[in-house]
Amino acid sequence: MKIPESLGKYTLTRKLGQGATSTVYLGYDSFAKREVAVKVLKQEILNDPKMGKLYQRQLDNEASLAGKLSHPHIVAIYDAMIGDDASHIVMEYVSGGTLEKYAEPGFLLPIDRVVEYMFKCCRALNYAQFNGVIHRDIKPANMLLTEDGDIKISDMGAALLLNIEQTQVSNIGSPGYMSPEQVRGEVLTHQTDIYSLGVVMYRLLTGHAPYQAPNLANLCQQILHAVPPTLRSLRPEIPPQLERVVLLAMHKDKKERYQNWKDFGSDLAALGRFEHKAAEVSQTENFTTLREMSLFKDFTDIELWEILRVGEWQKQPAQTVLMREDEMGDAFYIIVGGSVSVTKNGRLLNVIRSDDCFGEMAYISGRVVARSATITAGTEVTVMKILPQQLARLSDHCQLHFNQAFLRVMADRLRMADDRFAKLAN
């Protein structure tokens, strides 16, 4: 079949894949100057007397999300066109393939990589839930890798399906990853996605499905009643605390399962440290550190991920000069850990510690300026360096929150200066 040269404003270059319901092409948006994935629905399936309404519902769900979910770990839906003669969805193009191949023995990812990916998925699905979206079809095939090895969840428009046989036939939804409540046809909440993500972790960590069944009916019975093999029996090097997290996410009783994404993600973040070398701090840890800082209390999760993408993390030993007075510069620094001394003409002016910043006046002034003081590491210090041109690429809300944070810092410093003057006056 010949590939159409274009579809609306999108130039189609090659076929990426084909399924029972759609064909996906690599396209190019000349207006936005970016590659896109264009999913073209096979129009005849909407007229199918048995499944047509089901496919239409999924298509409408997916189209309704265009432009609504913006998260670094969710595949963006840019555009949608639903018509009587043709329908297509235009999405972010993610080139690194899916996690499917890493769910098989012999191709398993390092344990810490799995933990980091699943933590990021928790954050993405928490964001989706906050925006009224439950995925309902979490599986490795819906988890895509970027060129630089990051992860994004796709198919956020999967339809809610209450009939298991229907799900099997339509290939929308995956029985092996279904929660017990999904099997029973109950009203679903975000906890069905928590369960499914637990099954994904089980697969990625062991290379085996938790339940092996000869047919769909037997699989459903196992999901409802059977106890899966322990992860450590399949892969002994899995830490016991990680096995506990997976089994808690996969608990058959919703009351005993994780109640929210925050708790699930927090336990994963804590585990993210067990295989990291001291010099190799993961993005997961960095995110958790920023989330706990009062400086970033008003920032959303997505804004923190924005900051992590542009910030340069540095660890410097004590007595390192980080900034010299009268030196020209425009970068500013967030103190993540440790403390620094502020001196001018050799005289100590202040000591500032983690959850604070320095060099922000250059950003506020909007130009390269001469530094007014020397900043020296008083202890081993971890800082995040941000350049103004990088900050300018962040979302408007993120920049606004930075401005508000800097104003709070300046107000606190003025108040402390007033207190010092008052004490001197007395």
PyMOL commands that set and color helices and strands:
alter all, ss='L'
color gray80, all
select helices_A, chain A and resi 43-47+52-64+100-103+111-130+140-142+164-170+175-177+180-183+190-206+216-225+231-234+240-249+261-271+283-291+294-296+301-310+360-365+388-391+396-425
alter helices_A, ss='H'
color red, helices_A
select strands_A, chain A and resi 6-7+10-18+22-29+34-41+77-82+87-92+143-145+151-153+312-316+321-323+328-329+332-337+339-344+347-353+356-358+369-370+374-377+381-386
alter strands_A, ss='S'
color yellow, strands_A
deselect
rebuild
show_as cartoon
